[in-house]
Amino acid sequence: SSTPTAVTIDPALLAEIGPPPSGTQAEPEPAPWDSSIAAGRTVLIDLRGHDRDAVDPTSRSWLDRAGASTIVVVPLVVAGELAGALVLSDGAHRRPYEEADLPFLEDVAARAGTAVAHVRSVRAQWQVALDLQRALLHGVLPALREVDVATRYVAGSPEVDVGGDWFDVTDLGA
């Protein structure tokens, strides 16, 4: 398991019980749902039943203080590959998740996966444009006799690192 890239927890809950455990401690044996998650299948973990003992004690203690009774782990598929999971938990003032909730949550995760794929695509296109720009711009100014050449780069706007770039050398006479 890896460190989450995004975690959202109700600020009031954080103030009341503190942040969740980091999850960096190694588990002696895999949880019963690990293979299902690795295979990209949604898992409903019921902390009121037999699943409770499979949750590590530190996490179980934090979840108990949060009033959680169920956790849903929904695979996050990006461009056809398992990129992570959407992990949701109920709380003291929310009803527990049920099997009937899973299709909706899977649809939400599918939409999130599409959004993540789009962001990755835009970032990749931006990187290609940046690489092309850097390849086209001279790294060193030409050395010309009897002419001083200077350059300055100004981006098209503060939000965009590209603009209409050109080099211009003007004869200023004597």
Disulfide bonds with the S-S distance in Angstrom:
none
